[in-house]
Amino acid sequence: MREYDLELWRKEVGVLFQDFVRYNMRVWENIGLGNLDKLDDRPSVQNAAVLSGATGVVSRLQQGFDQMLGTMFRNGVNLSGGEWQKLALARTYMREASLIILDEPTAALDAQAEQRVFRQFIDLTEAKSALIISHRFSTVRMADRIVVLQNGEIHEEGTHDELIGRKGLYSELFDLQAAGYR
């Protein structure tokens, strides 16, 4: 890592944290902040909104991409947690990064929205690297490689099928979570 140009490295990484920021700004600014070089590039902002599934949110807003968000300003509107999360995901996609890190990226989304986001995410990361941090097995199950941490250390790793077959911690936690759906 010491050999990398720090500025170039930062441009190559896009991150969506579980506790993302809800900016009291217009929709297009909320998304455009993901790539300051393209902040005013409306087609790029709109494309990121499409990729994240945020266009449905934007279409319901009276002023569309020009709608002020948050209650700090007059005529600002507040969004649901899932709607804010879609905008934060669009902000991540604005970076056009080669490494995308998502920390519980669908925690505020319903099951249908989660499915759409991940279908799109798989296509978007075809030629990229992605790291998804999640406790939801519906999320981690699709990963090429799953790493199970326990007490801050790698406890198990493999594909979903391999980890289920080993009957270890992953399998135990998967069965525990799946029991809630039976």
Secondary structure, DSSP 8 states (H G I E B T S, - for coil): -TTS-HHHHHHTEEEE-TT----SSBHHHHHHTT-GGGTT-HHHHHHHHHHHTTHHHHHHSTTGGG-BBSSSSTT-B---HHHHHHHHHHHHHHT--SEEEEESTTTTS-HHHHHHHHHHHHHHTTTSEEEEE-S-HHHHTT-SSEEEEETTEEEEEE-HHHHHHHTSHHHHHHHHHHHTT-
